[in-house]
Amino acid sequence: MDWTGEARRAGKTTPSPSTARAPRAANRLRARARRMPAGAHCLVVLLLAGMALPARAQAPADSFGISQRYRTLPGTIEWASQHWATGGPRVLSGRDAFDPTNWSQRRGSGTVSINGVGQMQLGGTQPRLYVNPYPDGSDDPTDAEQLFRNTEVSVYFRRLSSAGADYGGLVIGLRSGPLGHGSAGGDNCDANTYYARLRNDGDWDFAKELHHPDATARSGQAVWQGAALPVGQWIGVRFAALTRGDGRVSLELWLDRNSGGAGGGAWELLGTTIDDGGWSSPADGCPYPANQIIATGGGVVLLRNTSDTDEGPLSEYRWLSVREVDPNTQLFGDGFETQ
């Protein structure tokens, strides 16, 4: 994704695809437990126990006790990073063998390191962590064990040094595809990603990418009174992308500046936006218009950072939670309509 061009800133019901896949995902999870390294089986029990049941309301907190903005969609699996506290230190080269879902995956040209006590680090020039429910090599949504489309992500992040591109930092992508862009065997027209960025230069914004590596940013302003993103401070971020009943997509970005997650976090709304077809992004050579709404996308979630040089670890993460949610069940705050 090319963010160096800052001139571009500015009656009858059927089960959802995610709900319909839940029994298959649960069965695969149980089967995978029998093949997992010792010490990780208990996480499978936690995941299966946490699967939403149609007749039971979800508790208003995720697996780490962090408050939820929306309730988990019944019948889906919450992906969470408890397995970062098992298996000892490791550097990922592909899928994480200690992830009971097998969904987490290293991509990009940087490093993804897990310390075995609950934290992950991203380093190098273009590190990526994907939460990718597709089998390797597939971009067929019917192959995915679960699709993340109406999704809420929360994570705590710490910048480790002043290195990194201005537009890097804590960057979360929703509705992305499983194969990435063309250089990784995918199609550059399959970018289909909404991003939220808590940037190294101290700003926040949203970005929309239809054709890799081009994107257009929207909204955003300074977060730290004109200063850069702090180094060494744990900061909570929540990002949600939701398709409304009229086909529009709403994005929300929330910040927990310094509570460290105590009491579920002290969350403040940074901003929202609506993609109603008035948000264009370059789509040269693609079979859709530049104002295409990413109504479904590929169902994959990613974390990324960017640096101009390979100077070691850039950022650290803990308590990462990825949930498919019901957009009509907000648990705190007001509804938002904004451009």
C-alpha positions as CSV (number, residue, x, y, z in Angstrom):
1,M,0.0,0.0,0.0
2,D,1.5,3.3,-1.1
3,W,0.8,6.0,1.6
4,T,3.7,8.3,0.6
5,G,1.4,10.4,-1.6
6,E,-0.1,12.4,1.2
7,A,-1.9,14.6,-1.4
8,R,-4.6,12.0,-1.4
9,R,-5.3,12.4,2.3
10,A,-7.9,14.5,3.0
11,G,-39.3,-11.1,6.2
12,K,-37.4,-14.4,5.5
13,T,-34.0,-14.8,7.1
14,T,-31.1,-17.0,6.4
15,P,-28.0,-17.5,8.5
16,S,-25.0,-15.3,7.8
17,P,-22.0,-16.9,6.1
18,S,-20.0,-16.7,9.3
19,T,-22.8,-18.3,11.4
20,A,-23.4,-21.0,8.8
21,R,-19.7,-21.9,9.0
22,A,-19.5,-22.1,12.8
23,P,-20.2,-25.9,13.2
24,R,-17.6,-26.7,10.5
25,A,-15.1,-24.4,12.2
26,A,-15.7,-25.9,15.6
27,N,-15.2,-29.4,14.3
28,R,-11.9,-28.4,12.6
29,L,-10.8,-26.8,15.8
30,R,-11.4,-29.9,17.8
31,A,-9.5,-32.0,15.2
32,R,-6.6,-29.6,15.1
33,A,-6.3,-29.8,18.9
34,R,-5.2,-33.4,18.6
35,R,-2.3,-32.3,16.3
36,M,-1.2,-29.3,18.3
37,P,2.0,-28.9,20.3
38,A,1.8,-29.8,24.0
39,G,0.6,-26.9,26.2
40,A,-1.8,-25.3,23.7
41,H,-4.8,-27.7,24.0
42,C,-6.4,-25.7,26.8
43,L,-6.7,-22.7,24.4
44,V,-8.9,-24.8,22.2
45,V,-11.2,-25.5,25.1
46,L,-11.4,-21.7,25.8
47,L,-12.2,-20.9,22.2
48,L,-14.9,-23.6,21.9
49,A,-16.3,-22.5,25.3
50,G,-16.4,-18.9,24.0
51,M,-18.3,-19.7,20.8
52,A,-21.5,-17.7,20.9
53,L,-24.7,-19.7,21.2
54,P,-27.9,-18.4,19.6
55,A,-29.8,-18.7,22.9
56,R,-27.2,-17.0,25.1
57,A,-26.2,-13.3,25.4
58,Q,-22.5,-12.6,25.2
59,A,-20.7,-11.0,28.1
60,P,-19.8,-7.3,27.4
61,A,-16.1,-8.0,27.4
62,D,-13.6,-9.9,25.2
63,S,-11.3,-12.8,26.2
64,F,-9.0,-10.4,28.0
65,G,-11.6,-8.5,29.9
66,I,-11.5,-5.5,27.5
67,S,-15.0,-4.0,27.0
68,Q,-16.8,-4.6,23.8
69,R,-18.5,-2.0,21.6
70,Y,-20.7,-4.6,19.9
71,R,-21.8,-8.1,20.9
72,T,-20.2,-11.1,19.3
73,L,-22.3,-12.5,16.5
74,P,-23.9,-15.8,17.7
75,G,-22.3,-18.9,16.3
76,T,-18.9,-17.4,15.6
77,I,-15.4,-17.8,17.0
78,E,-13.6,-15.0,18.7
79,W,-10.0,-15.1,17.5
80,A,-7.7,-14.0,20.4
81,S,-4.0,-14.0,21.1
82,Q,-3.9,-16.1,24.3
83,H,-1.6,-18.5,22.5
84,W,1.1,-15.8,22.5
85,A,1.6,-16.9,26.1
86,T,2.4,-20.5,25.2
87,G,5.1,-22.3,23.2
88,G,8.0,-20.1,24.2
89,P,9.8,-17.5,22.1
90,R,9.5,-17.9,18.4
91,V,9.8,-16.1,15.1
92,L,7.0,-16.9,12.6
93,S,7.8,-17.9,9.0
94,G,4.2,-18.7,8.1
95,R,1.4,-20.0,10.3
96,D,1.8,-20.1,14.1
97,A,1.8,-23.7,15.2
98,F,0.6,-22.7,18.7
99,D,-2.5,-20.9,17.4
100,P,-5.4,-23.3,18.0
101,T,-7.3,-21.9,15.0
102,N,-4.2,-21.9,12.8
103,W,-5.5,-18.6,11.4
104,S,-2.6,-16.3,12.3
105,Q,0.0,-15.9,9.7
106,R,3.2,-13.9,9.0
107,R,3.3,-12.0,5.7
108,G,5.4,-9.1,4.3
109,S,9.1,-8.6,4.4
110,G,9.6,-7.9,8.1
111,T,9.7,-10.1,11.2
112,V,6.8,-11.3,13.5
113,S,8.2,-12.4,16.8
114,I,6.2,-13.9,19.8
115,N,7.9,-13.9,23.2
116,G,5.9,-16.8,24.7
117,V,4.5,-14.6,27.6
118,G,1.7,-12.9,25.7
119,Q,3.2,-10.3,23.5
120,M,4.1,-10.0,19.8
121,Q,6.6,-7.7,18.1
122,L,6.7,-6.5,14.5
123,G,10.1,-5.4,13.0
124,G,11.8,-4.8,9.7
125,T,10.5,-2.8,6.8
126,Q,7.1,-4.2,6.0
127,P,5.9,-6.6,8.7
128,R,2.4,-8.1,8.6
129,L,0.3,-10.4,10.8
130,Y,-2.7,-11.8,9.1
131,V,-5.7,-13.4,10.8
132,N,-6.5,-15.5,7.8
133,P,-9.3,-18.2,8.1
134,Y,-8.6,-19.5,4.6
135,P,-6.4,-22.5,3.9
136,D,-3.1,-21.7,2.3
137,G,-3.3,-20.8,-1.4
138,S,-7.1,-20.4,-1.5
139,D,-9.0,-17.2,-2.1
140,D,-12.4,-18.9,-2.4
141,P,-14.7,-17.7,0.4
142,T,-16.4,-21.0,0.6
143,D,-13.1,-22.5,1.8
144,A,-12.8,-20.2,4.7
145,E,-13.6,-21.5,8.2
146,Q,-15.0,-18.1,9.1
147,L,-15.2,-14.7,7.4
148,F,-14.6,-11.5,9.3
149,R,-16.8,-8.9,7.6
150,N,-18.8,-7.0,10.4
151,T,-15.7,-7.0,12.6
152,E,-14.5,-5.4,15.8
153,V,-10.8,-5.5,16.6
154,S,-9.2,-4.4,19.9
155,V,-5.5,-4.5,20.7
156,Y,-3.0,-2.8,23.0
157,F,0.1,-1.4,21.2
158,R,3.5,0.0,22.3
159,R,5.9,1.8,20.0
160,L,9.4,0.6,20.8
161,S,11.5,3.3,19.1
162,S,11.3,6.5,17.1
163,A,12.0,4.6,13.9
164,G,9.4,4.0,11.3
165,A,7.7,5.8,8.5
166,D,5.4,8.7,9.4
167,Y,2.4,6.8,8.0
168,G,3.4,3.6,9.9
169,G,2.5,2.9,13.5
170,L,-0.5,0.9,14.6
171,V,-2.3,0.0,11.4
172,I,-5.3,-2.3,11.3
173,G,-6.8,-3.6,8.0
174,L,-10.3,-5.1,7.8
175,R,-12.0,-7.0,4.9
176,S,-8.7,-7.7,3.2
177,G,-8.1,-10.7,1.0
178,P,-6.2,-13.9,2.0
179,L,-3.5,-13.7,-0.8
180,G,-2.4,-10.1,-0.4
181,H,-1.4,-8.3,-3.5
182,G,-0.1,-9.5,-6.9
183,S,3.5,-10.0,-5.8
184,A,2.3,-12.6,-3.3
185,G,0.3,-14.5,-5.9
186,G,-2.9,-12.5,-5.6
187,D,-4.5,-9.8,-7.7
188,N,-3.8,-6.2,-7.1
189,C,-7.5,-5.5,-7.7
190,D,-8.3,-7.7,-4.7
191,A,-6.9,-5.2,-2.1
192,N,-10.4,-4.4,-0.8
193,T,-9.3,-3.1,2.6
194,Y,-10.5,-0.5,5.1
195,Y,-7.6,0.7,7.3
196,A,-7.5,2.6,10.6
197,R,-4.1,4.2,11.4
198,L,-2.7,5.5,14.6
199,R,0.3,7.0,12.9
200,N,3.9,7.6,14.0
201,D,3.6,11.3,13.1
202,G,0.9,11.7,15.8
203,D,-2.2,11.8,13.6
204,W,-4.9,9.3,13.1
205,D,-7.0,8.6,9.9
206,F,-8.9,6.0,7.9
207,A,-7.8,4.7,4.5
208,K,-9.5,2.8,1.7
209,E,-7.6,0.6,-0.7
210,L,-9.1,-1.0,-3.7
211,H,-6.1,-1.4,-5.9
212,H,-2.7,-2.2,-4.4
213,P,-0.6,-0.2,-3.7
214,D,-2.9,2.9,-4.0
215,A,-5.2,4.2,-1.2
216,T,-7.1,7.3,-0.2
217,A,-7.2,8.6,3.4
218,R,-10.2,10.3,5.0
219,S,-10.9,12.1,8.3
220,G,-8.1,12.2,10.8
221,Q,-6.4,14.8,13.0
222,A,-3.6,15.2,15.6
223,V,-4.0,12.9,18.6
224,W,-1.1,14.1,20.9
225,Q,-1.4,17.9,20.6
226,G,1.0,18.0,17.6
227,A,3.6,15.6,19.1
228,A,4.5,12.2,17.6
229,L,3.1,8.9,18.6
230,P,4.6,8.2,22.1
231,V,7.4,5.7,22.5
232,G,7.2,3.1,25.3
233,Q,3.5,3.7,26.2
234,W,0.8,1.0,26.0
235,I,-2.1,2.4,24.0
236,G,-5.4,0.6,23.4
237,V,-7.1,0.8,20.0
238,R,-10.5,-0.5,18.8
239,F,-11.5,-0.5,15.1
240,A,-14.8,-1.6,13.7
241,A,-16.1,-1.9,10.2
242,L,-19.9,-2.6,9.8
243,T,-22.2,-2.9,6.8
244,R,-25.5,-1.3,7.6
245,G,-28.9,-2.4,6.3
246,D,-28.9,0.1,3.5
247,G,-25.5,-1.1,2.2
248,R,-23.4,1.7,3.5
249,V,-20.3,0.9,5.5
250,S,-19.5,2.6,8.8
251,L,-16.0,2.8,10.4
252,E,-15.3,3.6,14.0
253,L,-11.9,4.2,15.7
254,W,-11.6,4.3,19.5
255,L,-8.6,5.0,21.8
256,D,-7.6,4.1,25.3
257,R,-4.7,6.5,26.0
258,N,-3.3,5.3,29.3
259,S,-5.6,3.0,31.4
260,G,-3.6,-0.1,30.4
261,G,-6.9,-1.9,30.0
262,A,-8.0,-1.4,33.7
263,G,-11.7,-1.9,34.1
264,G,-12.1,-2.8,30.5
265,G,-10.3,0.3,29.2
266,A,-11.1,4.0,29.2
267,W,-12.3,4.5,25.7
268,E,-12.7,7.7,23.8
269,L,-14.0,8.0,20.2
270,L,-11.4,9.3,17.8
271,G,-13.7,9.4,14.8
272,T,-16.2,7.7,12.5
273,T,-16.9,7.8,8.8
274,I,-19.5,6.4,6.4
275,D,-18.7,5.0,3.0
276,D,-21.9,5.5,1.0
277,G,-20.2,5.5,-2.5
278,G,-18.7,9.0,-2.1
279,W,-15.3,7.8,-1.1
280,S,-13.1,7.1,-4.1
281,S,-9.8,5.3,-4.3
282,P,-7.7,4.5,-7.3
283,A,-9.0,1.4,-9.2
284,D,-7.1,1.6,-12.5
285,G,-7.6,-1.5,-14.5
286,C,-10.0,-3.1,-12.0
287,P,-13.5,-4.4,-12.9
288,Y,-15.2,-2.0,-10.5
289,P,-15.5,1.8,-10.2
290,A,-13.2,3.9,-8.0
291,N,-16.1,4.6,-5.6
292,Q,-16.8,0.9,-5.0
293,I,-18.1,0.3,-1.4
294,I,-16.2,-2.7,0.2
295,A,-19.5,-4.2,1.3
296,T,-18.1,-7.7,2.1
297,G,-14.4,-7.9,1.1
298,G,-12.2,-10.9,1.6
299,G,-12.9,-11.5,5.3
300,V,-9.3,-11.3,6.5
301,V,-7.8,-9.0,9.2
302,L,-4.3,-7.8,9.3
303,L,-1.9,-5.7,11.5
304,R,1.0,-3.9,9.8
305,N,3.7,-1.4,10.3
306,T,6.2,0.2,8.0
307,S,9.8,1.5,8.2
308,D,12.2,2.8,5.7
309,T,15.1,0.9,7.2
310,D,15.5,-2.5,8.9
311,E,16.3,-1.3,12.4
312,G,14.9,-4.1,14.5
313,P,11.6,-4.2,16.4
314,L,9.2,-1.3,15.7
315,S,6.2,-2.1,17.9
316,E,4.8,-4.5,20.4
317,Y,1.2,-5.9,20.8
318,R,-0.8,-7.7,23.4
319,W,-4.5,-8.6,24.1
320,L,-5.4,-8.8,20.4
321,S,-9.0,-9.8,19.9
322,V,-10.8,-10.2,16.5
323,R,-14.6,-10.7,16.6
324,E,-17.4,-11.0,14.1
325,V,-20.2,-8.8,15.6
326,D,-23.8,-7.9,15.3
327,P,-23.9,-4.2,14.2
328,N,-27.3,-3.7,15.9
329,T,-26.1,-4.5,19.4
330,Q,-23.9,-1.7,20.6
331,L,-23.0,-1.9,24.3
332,F,-21.8,1.6,25.0
333,G,-21.7,5.0,23.3
334,D,-24.2,6.4,20.8
335,G,-24.9,5.6,17.2
336,F,-23.0,7.7,14.8
337,E,-23.8,9.1,11.4
338,T,-21.0,11.2,9.8
339,Q,-19.1,11.7,6.6
